[in-house]
Amino acid sequence: MSNPLNVMRALPYSALAAGLISVIVSASSNLPLFVQMFAALHFTADQAVSSLTSMYLTLAVLGAGLSLLYRAPIILGWNTAGLALLIAEGPRFTPGEAVGALMAAALILTFLGLTGLFDWIARCLPPPLAAALLAGMLLPFVLRGLSAVPTAPELLLPMVAAYLLARAFVPRWAVPLALTAGLTATILTGASPDGLFLPSGTAGHLSYIRPVFDVHALLTITIPSVLLAVASQHLPGLAILSASGYGHVPPRPLVSLTGLGALLAAPFGSITLNLAAITSAISTGPDAHPDPAKRYVAGLSCAAGYGVLGLTAGGLLGLASIFPAPLMQGLAGLALLGPLLVGREGTMVAEARWREAALLTLVVTASGITVLGVSAPVWGLLLGWSLAWMRGWRERSGG
């Protein structure tokens, strides 16, 4: 019979901590975005709690199962750029239409994973345009975050200072420490809370939202959500796993199962689910544990953290309700600087035709225009791709 003390000593505590850090960083970075998304989609407080509950519990079950199955730190999450898309385009649709569009996106991702078409799209989607699509979705939020500083300097200047100091010395804690500084400033100054959502309790619960399938919502939300999930989440997430020594993990079940999970959770308000990208690096490298065979524990602790957040979704949303609007706006801008940097770096390629096409994709996407019911991300990708193709055709024909 094993000694309990020996079992305790053998636990990979660094991997446990890495998974929990992934949860803290992802939740604190995106909570202001979730609140803005709920407001944009016209969700009630009950529907907002249901959205968080269904999302976090689905991530918990899938993350734990996949980490155990492949003995790898499978860190799952959501599409941050997809959140930005829903905030920008959501006011045009009813909650049911948004849910229908998210169900369609999840169904497409499931199909791509099951059939292997994901690999084909990964080969055909030009990385510079995918990176530009990501940067174009996030840039307006970063700019709005900075523009909020003059409206509430007593709240945002301490938050910005904390973020800058943390980025210099403890980068992974930059957003949580900025959030802590902002909340402290809110309490000390007595700033009025936003109060958009005031749940009746702290527990999570599920509330069914009947999906409505609208053509404009499918064009505006579904297509960009699928492209962003593939380009900004699944592909980087798989690359991080492979670079960390987990190339044995097949992409097909990861893409199809997260798509299926999102499909089942969408009628309760959940957004698109996928592999995590940036936070995945926290749990997959040597910092999580020197032994790659023990890092899967980080995936389990991350899943456990998600489970706790799902069960206490009402309290989580209540916490977000004490944020004044300028604080949420500023924190969202700071939290998206990292993903924006990733997108910008991906557009800096050697070939001139791709650089120009990526710039066109970025600015059209960031403009937020809607033409013929089709949203800016789709137009950005189409125009950028068209320009690159025409430039390539001219070069091949010797023009």
Summary of the structure (lengths in Angstrom):
residues: 399
radius of gyration: 20.8
end to end distance: 78.7
largest distance: 78.7
contacts: 1534
relative contact order: 0.22
helix: 75%
strand: 2%
